[in-house]
Amino acid sequence: MSTSQQIKEAPVGAIFVHASPGYARDLAQKYERTDIDVIPPERLEHPERYLGMHITGLIVNEGLKLTTKQQRGLDRLKPYVGRV
């Protein structure tokens, strides 16, 4: 799935992980998806900053290679997606 398609289909308020966050933010604005929080993969290394937040969706750009530490952070956040 393309980055554009992922952005269009993301839940409102989702976190979108992309290697080039500036590019992804520009696309999100183009599609009027300013509700999406676009972050670089390095932010996954500190998942505690997102704990306690309502995470509606967590999307990793297709083909993005995460480090072991980033994957651990992603795995730590997954149980919180969609919980209030």
mmCIF file of the N, C-alpha and C atoms, coordinates in Angstrom:
data_MODEL
# 
_entry.id   MODEL 
# 
loop_
_atom_site.group_PDB 
_atom_site.id 
_atom_site.type_symbol 
_atom_site.label_atom_id 
_atom_site.label_alt_id 
_atom_site.label_comp_id 
_atom_site.label_asym_id 
_atom_site.label_entity_id 
_atom_site.label_seq_id 
_atom_site.pdbx_PDB_ins_code 
_atom_site.Cartn_x 
_atom_site.Cartn_y 
_atom_site.Cartn_z 
_atom_site.occupancy 
_atom_site.B_iso_or_equiv 
_atom_site.pdbx_formal_charge 
_atom_site.auth_seq_id 
_atom_site.auth_comp_id 
_atom_site.auth_asym_id 
_atom_site.auth_atom_id 
_atom_site.pdbx_PDB_model_num 
ATOM 1   N N  . MET A 1 1  ? 0.850  -1.169 0.000  1.00 0.00 ? 1  MET A N  1 
ATOM 2   C CA . MET A 1 1  ? 0.000  0.000  0.000  1.00 0.00 ? 1  MET A CA 1 
ATOM 3   C C  . MET A 1 1  ? 0.902  1.240  0.000  1.00 0.00 ? 1  MET A C  1 
ATOM 4   N N  . SER A 1 2  ? 0.542  2.216  -0.764 1.00 0.00 ? 2  SER A N  1 
ATOM 5   C CA . SER A 1 2  ? 1.358  3.429  -0.862 1.00 0.00 ? 2  SER A CA 1 
ATOM 6   C C  . SER A 1 2  ? 1.208  4.288  0.397  1.00 0.00 ? 2  SER A C  1 
ATOM 7   N N  . THR A 1 3  ? 2.170  5.183  0.572  1.00 0.00 ? 3  THR A N  1 
ATOM 8   C CA . THR A 1 3  ? 2.114  6.116  1.698  1.00 0.00 ? 3  THR A CA 1 
ATOM 9   C C  . THR A 1 3  ? 0.832  6.936  1.628  1.00 0.00 ? 3  THR A C  1 
ATOM 10  N N  . SER A 1 4  ? 0.485  7.408  0.444  1.00 0.00 ? 4  SER A N  1 
ATOM 11  C CA . SER A 1 4  ? -0.750 8.189  0.284  1.00 0.00 ? 4  SER A CA 1 
ATOM 12  C C  . SER A 1 4  ? -1.958 7.401  0.743  1.00 0.00 ? 4  SER A C  1 
ATOM 13  N N  . GLN A 1 5  ? -2.041 6.146  0.336  1.00 0.00 ? 5  GLN A N  1 
ATOM 14  C CA . GLN A 1 5  ? -3.176 5.309  0.705  1.00 0.00 ? 5  GLN A CA 1 
ATOM 15  C C  . GLN A 1 5  ? -3.205 5.059  2.214  1.00 0.00 ? 5  GLN A C  1 
ATOM 16  N N  . GLN A 1 6  ? -2.033 4.823  2.802  1.00 0.00 ? 6  GLN A N  1 
ATOM 17  C CA . GLN A 1 6  ? -1.970 4.614  4.257  1.00 0.00 ? 6  GLN A CA 1 
ATOM 18  C C  . GLN A 1 6  ? -2.473 5.849  4.999  1.00 0.00 ? 6  GLN A C  1 
ATOM 19  N N  . ILE A 1 7  ? -2.089 7.015  4.540  1.00 0.00 ? 7  ILE A N  1 
ATOM 20  C CA . ILE A 1 7  ? -2.525 8.258  5.177  1.00 0.00 ? 7  ILE A CA 1 
ATOM 21  C C  . ILE A 1 7  ? -4.027 8.442  5.018  1.00 0.00 ? 7  ILE A C  1 
ATOM 22  N N  . LYS A 1 8  ? -4.534 8.214  3.827  1.00 0.00 ? 8  LYS A N  1 
ATOM 23  C CA . LYS A 1 8  ? -5.967 8.370  3.581  1.00 0.00 ? 8  LYS A CA 1 
ATOM 24  C C  . LYS A 1 8  ? -6.799 7.430  4.441  1.00 0.00 ? 8  LYS A C  1 
ATOM 25  N N  . GLU A 1 9  ? -6.310 6.220  4.671  1.00 0.00 ? 9  GLU A N  1 
ATOM 26  C CA . GLU A 1 9  ? -7.079 5.207  5.385  1.00 0.00 ? 9  GLU A CA 1 
ATOM 27  C C  . GLU A 1 9  ? -6.793 5.153  6.892  1.00 0.00 ? 9  GLU A C  1 
ATOM 28  N N  . ALA A 1 10 ? -5.879 5.972  7.367  1.00 0.00 ? 10 ALA A N  1 
ATOM 29  C CA . ALA A 1 10 ? -5.535 5.967  8.792  1.00 0.00 ? 10 ALA A CA 1 
ATOM 30  C C  . ALA A 1 10 ? -6.712 6.441  9.641  1.00 0.00 ? 10 ALA A C  1 
ATOM 31  N N  . PRO A 1 11 ? -6.891 5.841  10.814 1.00 0.00 ? 11 PRO A N  1 
ATOM 32  C CA . PRO A 1 11 ? -7.943 6.330  11.714 1.00 0.00 ? 11 PRO A CA 1 
ATOM 33  C C  . PRO A 1 11 ? -7.663 7.771  12.141 1.00 0.00 ? 11 PRO A C  1 
ATOM 34  N N  . VAL A 1 12 ? -8.696 8.489  12.461 1.00 0.00 ? 12 VAL A N  1 
ATOM 35  C CA . VAL A 1 12 ? -8.544 9.871  12.941 1.00 0.00 ? 12 VAL A CA 1 
ATOM 36  C C  . VAL A 1 12 ? -7.653 9.860  14.181 1.00 0.00 ? 12 VAL A C  1 
ATOM 37  N N  . GLY A 1 13 ? -6.640 10.729 14.179 1.00 0.00 ? 13 GLY A N  1 
ATOM 38  C CA . GLY A 1 13 ? -5.744 10.864 15.319 1.00 0.00 ? 13 GLY A CA 1 
ATOM 39  C C  . GLY A 1 13 ? -4.663 9.801  15.419 1.00 0.00 ? 13 GLY A C  1 
ATOM 40  N N  . ALA A 1 14 ? -4.445 9.051  14.361 1.00 0.00 ? 14 ALA A N  1 
ATOM 41  C CA . ALA A 1 14 ? -3.457 7.968  14.378 1.00 0.00 ? 14 ALA A CA 1 
ATOM 42  C C  . ALA A 1 14 ? -2.028 8.500  14.434 1.00 0.00 ? 14 ALA A C  1 
ATOM 43  N N  . ILE A 1 15 ? -1.135 7.621  14.873 1.00 0.00 ? 15 ILE A N  1 
ATOM 44  C CA . ILE A 1 15 ? 0.306  7.877  14.815 1.00 0.00 ? 15 ILE A CA 1 
ATOM 45  C C  . ILE A 1 15 ? 0.822  7.171  13.566 1.00 0.00 ? 15 ILE A C  1 
ATOM 46  N N  . PHE A 1 16 ? 1.534  7.912  12.733 1.00 0.00 ? 16 PHE A N  1 
ATOM 47  C CA . PHE A 1 16 ? 2.061  7.370  11.479 1.00 0.00 ? 16 PHE A CA 1 
ATOM 48  C C  . PHE A 1 16 ? 3.582  7.447  11.520 1.00 0.00 ? 16 PHE A C  1 
ATOM 49  N N  . VAL A 1 17 ? 4.239  6.302  11.448 1.00 0.00 ? 17 VAL A N  1 
ATOM 50  C CA . VAL A 1 17 ? 5.699  6.230  11.535 1.00 0.00 ? 17 VAL A CA 1 
ATOM 51  C C  . VAL A 1 17 ? 6.269  6.201  10.123 1.00 0.00 ? 17 VAL A C  1 
ATOM 52  N N  . HIS A 1 18 ? 7.131  7.169  9.821  1.00 0.00 ? 18 HIS A N  1 
ATOM 53  C CA . HIS A 1 18 ? 7.702  7.276  8.474  1.00 0.00 ? 18 HIS A CA 1 
ATOM 54  C C  . HIS A 1 18 ? 9.158  7.735  8.570  1.00 0.00 ? 18 HIS A C  1 
ATOM 55  N N  . ALA A 1 19 ? 10.006 7.185  7.721  1.00 0.00 ? 19 ALA A N  1 
ATOM 56  C CA . ALA A 1 19 ? 11.434 7.539  7.722  1.00 0.00 ? 19 ALA A CA 1 
ATOM 57  C C  . ALA A 1 19 ? 11.671 9.000  7.341  1.00 0.00 ? 19 ALA A C  1 
ATOM 58  N N  . SER A 1 20 ? 10.763 9.568  6.552  1.00 0.00 ? 20 SER A N  1 
ATOM 59  C CA . SER A 1 20 ? 10.857 10.977 6.147  1.00 0.00 ? 20 SER A CA 1 
ATOM 60  C C  . SER A 1 20 ? 9.595  11.699 6.620  1.00 0.00 ? 20 SER A C  1 
ATOM 61  N N  . PRO A 1 21 ? 9.557  12.065 7.906  1.00 0.00 ? 21 PRO A N  1 
ATOM 62  C CA . PRO A 1 21 ? 8.330  12.647 8.446  1.00 0.00 ? 21 PRO A CA 1 
ATOM 63  C C  . PRO A 1 21 ? 7.883  13.936 7.752  1.00 0.00 ? 21 PRO A C  1 
ATOM 64  N N  . GLY A 1 22 ? 8.822  14.727 7.269  1.00 0.00 ? 22 GLY A N  1 
ATOM 65  C CA . GLY A 1 22 ? 8.444  15.956 6.559  1.00 0.00 ? 22 GLY A CA 1 
ATOM 66  C C  . GLY A 1 22 ? 7.640  15.647 5.308  1.00 0.00 ? 22 GLY A C  1 
ATOM 67  N N  . TYR A 1 23 ? 8.088  14.668 4.560  1.00 0.00 ? 23 TYR A N  1 
ATOM 68  C CA . TYR A 1 23 ? 7.379  14.229 3.352  1.00 0.00 ? 23 TYR A CA 1 
ATOM 69  C C  . TYR A 1 23 ? 5.990  13.712 3.707  1.00 0.00 ? 23 TYR A C  1 
ATOM 70  N N  . ALA A 1 24 ? 5.914  12.876 4.735  1.00 0.00 ? 24 ALA A N  1 
ATOM 71  C CA . ALA A 1 24 ? 4.625  12.305 5.141  1.00 0.00 ? 24 ALA A CA 1 
ATOM 72  C C  . ALA A 1 24 ? 3.683  13.390 5.669  1.00 0.00 ? 24 ALA A C  1 
ATOM 73  N N  . ARG A 1 25 ? 4.208  14.373 6.397  1.00 0.00 ? 25 ARG A N  1 
ATOM 74  C CA . ARG A 1 25 ? 3.369  15.483 6.884  1.00 0.00 ? 25 ARG A CA 1 
ATOM 75  C C  . ARG A 1 25 ? 2.814  16.289 5.717  1.00 0.00 ? 25 ARG A C  1 
ATOM 76  N N  . ASP A 1 26 ? 3.656  16.523 4.710  1.00 0.00 ? 26 ASP A N  1 
ATOM 77  C CA . ASP A 1 26 ? 3.190  17.244 3.525  1.00 0.00 ? 26 ASP A CA 1 
ATOM 78  C C  . ASP A 1 26 ? 2.055  16.487 2.841  1.00 0.00 ? 26 ASP A C  1 
ATOM 79  N N  . LEU A 1 27 ? 2.198  15.169 2.726  1.00 0.00 ? 27 LEU A N  1 
ATOM 80  C CA . LEU A 1 27 ? 1.131  14.358 2.139  1.00 0.00 ? 27 LEU A CA 1 
ATOM 81  C C  . LEU A 1 27 ? -0.130 14.419 2.998  1.00 0.00 ? 27 LEU A C  1 
ATOM 82  N N  . ALA A 1 28 ? 0.044  14.321 4.296  1.00 0.00 ? 28 ALA A N  1 
ATOM 83  C CA . ALA A 1 28 ? -1.112 14.378 5.198  1.00 0.00 ? 28 ALA A CA 1 
ATOM 84  C C  . ALA A 1 28 ? -1.859 15.706 5.030  1.00 0.00 ? 28 ALA A C  1 
ATOM 85  N N  . GLN A 1 29 ? -1.119 16.798 4.904  1.00 0.00 ? 29 GLN A N  1 
ATOM 86  C CA . GLN A 1 29 ? -1.759 18.098 4.694  1.00 0.00 ? 29 GLN A CA 1 
ATOM 87  C C  . GLN A 1 29 ? -2.462 18.140 3.346  1.00 0.00 ? 29 GLN A C  1 
ATOM 88  N N  . LYS A 1 30 ? -1.837 17.573 2.337  1.00 0.00 ? 30 LYS A N  1 
ATOM 89  C CA . LYS A 1 30 ? -2.429 17.529 0.998  1.00 0.00 ? 30 LYS A CA 1 
ATOM 90  C C  . LYS A 1 30 ? -3.797 16.841 1.040  1.00 0.00 ? 30 LYS A C  1 
ATOM 91  N N  . TYR A 1 31 ? -3.906 15.799 1.847  1.00 0.00 ? 31 TYR A N  1 
ATOM 92  C CA . TYR A 1 31 ? -5.160 15.049 1.956  1.00 0.00 ? 31 TYR A CA 1 
ATOM 93  C C  . TYR A 1 31 ? -6.015 15.525 3.138  1.00 0.00 ? 31 TYR A C  1 
ATOM 94  N N  . GLU A 1 32 ? -5.654 16.693 3.688  1.00 0.00 ? 32 GLU A N  1 
ATOM 95  C CA . GLU A 1 32 ? -6.383 17.298 4.802  1.00 0.00 ? 32 GLU A CA 1 
ATOM 96  C C  . GLU A 1 32 ? -6.480 16.357 5.993  1.00 0.00 ? 32 GLU A C  1 
ATOM 97  N N  . ARG A 1 33 ? -5.358 15.684 6.283  1.00 0.00 ? 33 ARG A N  1 
ATOM 98  C CA . ARG A 1 33 ? -5.280 14.763 7.417  1.00 0.00 ? 33 ARG A CA 1 
ATOM 99  C C  . ARG A 1 33 ? -4.326 15.323 8.466  1.00 0.00 ? 33 ARG A C  1 
ATOM 100 N N  . THR A 1 34 ? -4.613 16.531 8.901  1.00 0.00 ? 34 THR A N  1 
ATOM 101 C CA . THR A 1 34 ? -3.760 17.177 9.895  1.00 0.00 ? 34 THR A CA 1 
ATOM 102 C C  . THR A 1 34 ? -3.950 16.580 11.291 1.00 0.00 ? 34 THR A C  1 
ATOM 103 N N  . ASP A 1 35 ? -4.901 15.649 11.428 1.00 0.00 ? 35 ASP A N  1 
ATOM 104 C CA . ASP A 1 35 ? -5.123 14.961 12.697 1.00 0.00 ? 35 ASP A CA 1 
ATOM 105 C C  . ASP A 1 35 ? -4.079 13.880 12.966 1.00 0.00 ? 35 ASP A C  1 
ATOM 106 N N  . ILE A 1 36 ? -3.357 13.482 11.941 1.00 0.00 ? 36 ILE A N  1 
ATOM 107 C CA . ILE A 1 36 ? -2.375 12.403 12.065 1.00 0.00 ? 36 ILE A CA 1 
ATOM 108 C C  . ILE A 1 36 ? -1.079 12.943 12.669 1.00 0.00 ? 36 ILE A C  1 
ATOM 109 N N  . ASP A 1 37 ? -0.520 12.205 13.629 1.00 0.00 ? 37 ASP A N  1 
ATOM 110 C CA . ASP A 1 37 ? 0.758  12.552 14.243 1.00 0.00 ? 37 ASP A CA 1 
ATOM 111 C C  . ASP A 1 37 ? 1.848  11.766 13.518 1.00 0.00 ? 37 ASP A C  1 
ATOM 112 N N  . VAL A 1 38 ? 2.594  12.431 12.647 1.00 0.00 ? 38 VAL A N  1 
ATOM 113 C CA . VAL A 1 38 ? 3.662  11.784 11.875 1.00 0.00 ? 38 VAL A CA 1 
ATOM 114 C C  . VAL A 1 38 ? 4.949  11.864 12.678 1.00 0.00 ? 38 VAL A C  1 
ATOM 115 N N  . ILE A 1 39 ? 5.559  10.698 12.897 1.00 0.00 ? 39 ILE A N  1 
ATOM 116 C CA . ILE A 1 39 ? 6.781  10.657 13.700 1.00 0.00 ? 39 ILE A CA 1 
ATOM 117 C C  . ILE A 1 39 ? 7.863  9.859  12.980 1.00 0.00 ? 39 ILE A C  1 
ATOM 118 N N  . PRO A 1 40 ? 9.136  10.165 13.272 1.00 0.00 ? 40 PRO A N  1 
ATOM 119 C CA . PRO A 1 40 ? 10.228 9.342  12.736 1.00 0.00 ? 40 PRO A CA 1 
ATOM 120 C C  . PRO A 1 40 ? 10.323 8.048  13.557 1.00 0.00 ? 40 PRO A C  1 
ATOM 121 N N  . PRO A 1 41 ? 10.897 6.999  13.000 1.00 0.00 ? 41 PRO A N  1 
ATOM 122 C CA . PRO A 1 41 ? 10.982 5.731  13.726 1.00 0.00 ? 41 PRO A CA 1 
ATOM 123 C C  . PRO A 1 41 ? 11.784 5.821  15.025 1.00 0.00 ? 41 PRO A C  1 
ATOM 124 N N  . GLU A 1 42 ? 12.691 6.768  15.121 1.00 0.00 ? 42 GLU A N  1 
ATOM 125 C CA . GLU A 1 42 ? 13.492 6.920  16.342 1.00 0.00 ? 42 GLU A CA 1 
ATOM 126 C C  . GLU A 1 42 ? 12.621 7.195  17.571 1.00 0.00 ? 42 GLU A C  1 
ATOM 127 N N  . ARG A 1 43 ? 11.465 7.799  17.377 1.00 0.00 ? 43 ARG A N  1 
ATOM 128 C CA . ARG A 1 43 ? 10.581 8.084  18.510 1.00 0.00 ? 43 ARG A CA 1 
ATOM 129 C C  . ARG A 1 43 ? 10.034 6.812  19.142 1.00 0.00 ? 43 ARG A C  1 
ATOM 130 N N  . LEU A 1 44 ? 10.008 5.722  18.384 1.00 0.00 ? 44 LEU A N  1 
ATOM 131 C CA . LEU A 1 44 ? 9.542  4.447  18.935 1.00 0.00 ? 44 LEU A CA 1 
ATOM 132 C C  . LEU A 1 44 ? 10.503 3.904  19.988 1.00 0.00 ? 44 LEU A C  1 
ATOM 133 N N  . GLU A 1 45 ? 11.730 4.421  19.995 1.00 0.00 ? 45 GLU A N  1 
ATOM 134 C CA . GLU A 1 45 ? 12.720 3.972  20.974 1.00 0.00 ? 45 GLU A CA 1 
ATOM 135 C C  . GLU A 1 45 ? 12.352 4.427  22.388 1.00 0.00 ? 45 GLU A C  1 
ATOM 136 N N  . HIS A 1 46 ? 11.389 5.340  22.487 1.00 0.00 ? 46 HIS A N  1 
ATOM 137 C CA . HIS A 1 46 ? 10.937 5.871  23.779 1.00 0.00 ? 46 HIS A CA 1 
ATOM 138 C C  . HIS A 1 46 ? 9.412  5.821  23.841 1.00 0.00 ? 46 HIS A C  1 
ATOM 139 N N  . PRO A 1 47 ? 8.846  4.619  23.866 1.00 0.00 ? 47 PRO A N  1 
ATOM 140 C CA . PRO A 1 47 ? 7.385  4.498  23.824 1.00 0.00 ? 47 PRO A CA 1 
ATOM 141 C C  . PRO A 1 47 ? 6.685  5.080  25.045 1.00 0.00 ? 47 PRO A C  1 
ATOM 142 N N  . GLU A 1 48 ? 7.418  5.257  26.137 1.00 0.00 ? 48 GLU A N  1 
ATOM 143 C CA . GLU A 1 48 ? 6.795  5.777  27.359 1.00 0.00 ? 48 GLU A CA 1 
ATOM 144 C C  . GLU A 1 48 ? 6.167  7.150  27.145 1.00 0.00 ? 48 GLU A C  1 
ATOM 145 N N  . ARG A 1 49 ? 6.649  7.917  26.179 1.00 0.00 ? 49 ARG A N  1 
ATOM 146 C CA . ARG A 1 49 ? 6.082  9.245  25.934 1.00 0.00 ? 49 ARG A CA 1 
ATOM 147 C C  . ARG A 1 49 ? 4.650  9.160  25.404 1.00 0.00 ? 49 ARG A C  1 
ATOM 148 N N  . TYR A 1 50 ? 4.247  7.981  24.894 1.00 0.00 ? 50 TYR A N  1 
ATOM 149 C CA . TYR A 1 50 ? 2.906  7.809  24.348 1.00 0.00 ? 50 TYR A CA 1 
ATOM 150 C C  . TYR A 1 50 ? 1.970  7.045  25.286 1.00 0.00 ? 50 TYR A C  1 
ATOM 151 N N  . LEU A 1 51 ? 2.517  6.453  26.330 1.00 0.00 ? 51 LEU A N  1 
ATOM 152 C CA . LEU A 1 51 ? 1.682  5.719  27.268 1.00 0.00 ? 51 LEU A CA 1 
ATOM 153 C C  . LEU A 1 51 ? 0.760  6.692  27.994 1.00 0.00 ? 51 LEU A C  1 
ATOM 154 N N  . GLY A 1 52 ? -0.464 6.319  28.152 1.00 0.00 ? 52 GLY A N  1 
ATOM 155 C CA . GLY A 1 52 ? -1.445 7.196  28.770 1.00 0.00 ? 52 GLY A CA 1 
ATOM 156 C C  . GLY A 1 52 ? -2.210 8.032  27.766 1.00 0.00 ? 52 GLY A C  1 
ATOM 157 N N  . MET A 1 53 ? -1.743 8.076  26.529 1.00 0.00 ? 53 MET A N  1 
ATOM 158 C CA . MET A 1 53 ? -2.453 8.791  25.474 1.00 0.00 ? 53 MET A CA 1 
ATOM 159 C C  . MET A 1 53 ? -3.459 7.845  24.826 1.00 0.00 ? 53 MET A C  1 
ATOM 160 N N  . HIS A 1 54 ? -4.511 8.410  24.271 1.00 0.00 ? 54 HIS A N  1 
ATOM 161 C CA . HIS A 1 54 ? -5.458 7.602  23.497 1.00 0.00 ? 54 HIS A CA 1 
ATOM 162 C C  . HIS A 1 54 ? -4.877 7.472  22.085 1.00 0.00 ? 54 HIS A C  1 
ATOM 163 N N  . ILE A 1 55 ? -4.472 6.272  21.728 1.00 0.00 ? 55 ILE A N  1 
ATOM 164 C CA . ILE A 1 55 ? -3.880 6.005  20.406 1.00 0.00 ? 55 ILE A CA 1 
ATOM 165 C C  . ILE A 1 55 ? -4.954 5.325  19.562 1.00 0.00 ? 55 ILE A C  1 
ATOM 166 N N  . THR A 1 56 ? -5.453 6.026  18.562 1.00 0.00 ? 56 THR A N  1 
ATOM 167 C CA . THR A 1 56 ? -6.523 5.477  17.722 1.00 0.00 ? 56 THR A CA 1 
ATOM 168 C C  . THR A 1 56 ? -6.004 4.511  16.672 1.00 0.00 ? 56 THR A C  1 
ATOM 169 N N  . GLY A 1 57 ? -4.769 4.694  16.274 1.00 0.00 ? 57 GLY A N  1 
ATOM 170 C CA . GLY A 1 57 ? -4.151 3.837  15.274 1.00 0.00 ? 57 GLY A CA 1 
ATOM 171 C C  . GLY A 1 57 ? -2.655 4.032  15.293 1.00 0.00 ? 57 GLY A C  1 
ATOM 172 N N  . LEU A 1 58 ? -1.947 3.008  14.901 1.00 0.00 ? 58 LEU A N  1 
ATOM 173 C CA . LEU A 1 58 ? -0.486 3.049  14.868 1.00 0.00 ? 58 LEU A CA 1 
ATOM 174 C C  . LEU A 1 58 ? -0.067 2.421  13.547 1.00 0.00 ? 58 LEU A C  1 
ATOM 175 N N  . ILE A 1 59 ? 0.342  3.253  12.606 1.00 0.00 ? 59 ILE A N  1 
ATOM 176 C CA . ILE A 1 59 ? 0.658  2.798  11.262 1.00 0.00 ? 59 ILE A CA 1 
ATOM 177 C C  . ILE A 1 59 ? 2.140  2.999  11.001 1.00 0.00 ? 59 ILE A C  1 
ATOM 178 N N  . VAL A 1 60 ? 2.796  1.936  10.537 1.00 0.00 ? 60 VAL A N  1 
ATOM 179 C CA . VAL A 1 60 ? 4.205  2.016  10.142 1.00 0.00 ? 60 VAL A CA 1 
ATOM 180 C C  . VAL A 1 60 ? 4.245  1.961  8.627  1.00 0.00 ? 60 VAL A C  1 
ATOM 181 N N  . ASN A 1 61 ? 4.908  2.934  8.024  1.00 0.00 ? 61 ASN A N  1 
ATOM 182 C CA . ASN A 1 61 ? 4.998  2.987  6.578  1.00 0.00 ? 61 ASN A CA 1 
ATOM 183 C C  . ASN A 1 61 ? 5.516  1.671  6.026  1.00 0.00 ? 61 ASN A C  1 
ATOM 184 N N  . GLU A 1 62 ? 4.839  1.189  5.022  1.00 0.00 ? 62 GLU A N  1 
ATOM 185 C CA . GLU A 1 62 ? 5.195  -0.087 4.405  1.00 0.00 ? 62 GLU A CA 1 
ATOM 186 C C  . GLU A 1 62 ? 6.653  -0.056 3.929  1.00 0.00 ? 62 GLU A C  1 
ATOM 187 N N  . GLY A 1 63 ? 7.371  -1.098 4.246  1.00 0.00 ? 63 GLY A N  1 
ATOM 188 C CA . GLY A 1 63 ? 8.760  -1.211 3.817  1.00 0.00 ? 63 GLY A CA 1 
ATOM 189 C C  . GLY A 1 63 ? 9.769  -0.582 4.762  1.00 0.00 ? 63 GLY A C  1 
ATOM 190 N N  . LEU A 1 64 ? 9.286  0.101  5.795  1.00 0.00 ? 64 LEU A N  1 
ATOM 191 C CA . LEU A 1 64 ? 10.194 0.732  6.758  1.00 0.00 ? 64 LEU A CA 1 
ATOM 192 C C  . LEU A 1 64 ? 10.862 -0.349 7.600  1.00 0.00 ? 64 LEU A C  1 
ATOM 193 N N  . LYS A 1 65 ? 12.180 -0.319 7.651  1.00 0.00 ? 65 LYS A N  1 
ATOM 194 C CA . LYS A 1 65 ? 12.946 -1.275 8.453  1.00 0.00 ? 65 LYS A CA 1 
ATOM 195 C C  . LYS A 1 65 ? 13.215 -0.667 9.820  1.00 0.00 ? 65 LYS A C  1 
ATOM 196 N N  . LEU A 1 66 ? 12.678 -1.298 10.849 1.00 0.00 ? 66 LEU A N  1 
ATOM 197 C CA . LEU A 1 66 ? 12.879 -0.814 12.214 1.00 0.00 ? 66 LEU A CA 1 
ATOM 198 C C  . LEU A 1 66 ? 14.058 -1.529 12.856 1.00 0.00 ? 66 LEU A C  1 
ATOM 199 N N  . THR A 1 67 ? 14.759 -0.812 13.727 1.00 0.00 ? 67 THR A N  1 
ATOM 200 C CA . THR A 1 67 ? 15.810 -1.446 14.522 1.00 0.00 ? 67 THR A CA 1 
ATOM 201 C C  . THR A 1 67 ? 15.137 -2.320 15.580 1.00 0.00 ? 67 THR A C  1 
ATOM 202 N N  . THR A 1 68 ? 15.916 -3.146 16.248 1.00 0.00 ? 68 THR A N  1 
ATOM 203 C CA . THR A 1 68 ? 15.375 -3.993 17.310 1.00 0.00 ? 68 THR A CA 1 
ATOM 204 C C  . THR A 1 68 ? 14.738 -3.139 18.400 1.00 0.00 ? 68 THR A C  1 
ATOM 205 N N  . LYS A 1 69 ? 15.385 -2.055 18.778 1.00 0.00 ? 69 LYS A N  1 
ATOM 206 C CA . LYS A 1 69 ? 14.861 -1.172 19.826 1.00 0.00 ? 69 LYS A CA 1 
ATOM 207 C C  . LYS A 1 69 ? 13.552 -0.506 19.382 1.00 0.00 ? 69 LYS A C  1 
ATOM 208 N N  . GLN A 1 70 ? 13.489 -0.105 18.125 1.00 0.00 ? 70 GLN A N  1 
ATOM 209 C CA . GLN A 1 70 ? 12.270 0.517  17.606 1.00 0.00 ? 70 GLN A CA 1 
ATOM 210 C C  . GLN A 1 70 ? 11.131 -0.506 17.555 1.00 0.00 ? 70 GLN A C  1 
ATOM 211 N N  . GLN A 1 71 ? 11.434 -1.722 17.157 1.00 0.00 ? 71 GLN A N  1 
ATOM 212 C CA . GLN A 1 71 ? 10.417 -2.777 17.103 1.00 0.00 ? 71 GLN A CA 1 
ATOM 213 C C  . GLN A 1 71 ? 9.892  -3.095 18.501 1.00 0.00 ? 71 GLN A C  1 
ATOM 214 N N  . ARG A 1 72 ? 10.785 -3.104 19.486 1.00 0.00 ? 72 ARG A N  1 
ATOM 215 C CA . ARG A 1 72 ? 10.359 -3.335 20.876 1.00 0.00 ? 72 ARG A CA 1 
ATOM 216 C C  . ARG A 1 72 ? 9.410  -2.224 21.339 1.00 0.00 ? 72 ARG A C  1 
ATOM 217 N N  . GLY A 1 73 ? 9.739  -0.993 20.990 1.00 0.00 ? 73 GLY A N  1 
ATOM 218 C CA . GLY A 1 73 ? 8.873  0.131  21.347 1.00 0.00 ? 73 GLY A CA 1 
ATOM 219 C C  . GLY A 1 73 ? 7.515  0.022  20.685 1.00 0.00 ? 73 GLY A C  1 
ATOM 220 N N  . LEU A 1 74 ? 7.506  -0.351 19.418 1.00 0.00 ? 74 LEU A N  1 
ATOM 221 C CA . LEU A 1 74 ? 6.261  -0.550 18.691 1.00 0.00 ? 74 LEU A CA 1 
ATOM 222 C C  . LEU A 1 74 ? 5.428  -1.647 19.358 1.00 0.00 ? 74 LEU A C  1 
ATOM 223 N N  . ASP A 1 75 ? 6.071  -2.744 19.683 1.00 0.00 ? 75 ASP A N  1 
ATOM 224 C CA . ASP A 1 75 ? 5.377  -3.853 20.340 1.00 0.00 ? 75 ASP A CA 1 
ATOM 225 C C  . ASP A 1 75 ? 4.808  -3.437 21.696 1.00 0.00 ? 75 ASP A C  1 
ATOM 226 N N  . ARG A 1 76 ? 5.513  -2.562 22.373 1.00 0.00 ? 76 ARG A N  1 
ATOM 227 C CA . ARG A 1 76 ? 5.045  -2.087 23.684 1.00 0.00 ? 76 ARG A CA 1 
ATOM 228 C C  . ARG A 1 76 ? 3.809  -1.197 23.543 1.00 0.00 ? 76 ARG A C  1 
ATOM 229 N N  . LEU A 1 77 ? 3.696  -0.476 22.426 1.00 0.00 ? 77 LEU A N  1 
ATOM 230 C CA . LEU A 1 77 ? 2.558  0.417  22.214 1.00 0.00 ? 77 LEU A CA 1 
ATOM 231 C C  . LEU A 1 77 ? 1.321  -0.291 21.668 1.00 0.00 ? 77 LEU A C  1 
ATOM 232 N N  . LYS A 1 78 ? 1.512  -1.363 20.936 1.00 0.00 ? 78 LYS A N  1 
ATOM 233 C CA . LYS A 1 78 ? 0.389  -2.036 20.267 1.00 0.00 ? 78 LYS A CA 1 
ATOM 234 C C  . LYS A 1 78 ? -0.790 -2.354 21.180 1.00 0.00 ? 78 LYS A C  1 
ATOM 235 N N  . PRO A 1 79 ? -0.576 -2.825 22.411 1.00 0.00 ? 79 PRO A N  1 
ATOM 236 C CA . PRO A 1 79 ? -1.731 -3.129 23.267 1.00 0.00 ? 79 PRO A CA 1 
ATOM 237 C C  . PRO A 1 79 ? -2.590 -1.909 23.615 1.00 0.00 ? 79 PRO A C  1 
ATOM 238 N N  . TYR A 1 80 ? -2.053 -0.705 23.464 1.00 0.00 ? 80 TYR A N  1 
ATOM 239 C CA . TYR A 1 80 ? -2.764 0.514  23.822 1.00 0.00 ? 80 TYR A CA 1 
ATOM 240 C C  . TYR A 1 80 ? -3.572 1.099  22.670 1.00 0.00 ? 80 TYR A C  1 
ATOM 241 N N  . VAL A 1 81 ? -3.405 0.579  21.476 1.00 0.00 ? 81 VAL A N  1 
ATOM 242 C CA . VAL A 1 81 ? -4.111 1.110  20.311 1.00 0.00 ? 81 VAL A CA 1 
ATOM 243 C C  . VAL A 1 81 ? -5.599 0.813  20.448 1.00 0.00 ? 81 VAL A C  1 
ATOM 244 N N  . GLY A 1 82 ? -6.393 1.858  20.365 1.00 0.00 ? 82 GLY A N  1 
ATOM 245 C CA . GLY A 1 82 ? -7.839 1.725  20.419 1.00 0.00 ? 82 GLY A CA 1 
ATOM 246 C C  . GLY A 1 82 ? -8.425 1.680  21.818 1.00 0.00 ? 82 GLY A C  1 
ATOM 247 N N  . ARG A 1 83 ? -7.574 1.666  22.844 1.00 0.00 ? 83 ARG A N  1 
ATOM 248 C CA . ARG A 1 83 ? -8.089 1.639  24.220 1.00 0.00 ? 83 ARG A CA 1 
ATOM 249 C C  . ARG A 1 83 ? -8.355 3.057  24.711 1.00 0.00 ? 83 ARG A C  1 
ATOM 250 N N  . VAL A 1 84 ? -9.349 3.191  25.504 1.00 0.00 ? 84 VAL A N  1 
ATOM 251 C CA . VAL A 1 84 ? -9.686 4.514  26.060 1.00 0.00 ? 84 VAL A CA 1 
ATOM 252 C C  . VAL A 1 84 ? -9.241 4.576  27.504 1.00 0.00 ? 84 VAL A C  1 
# 
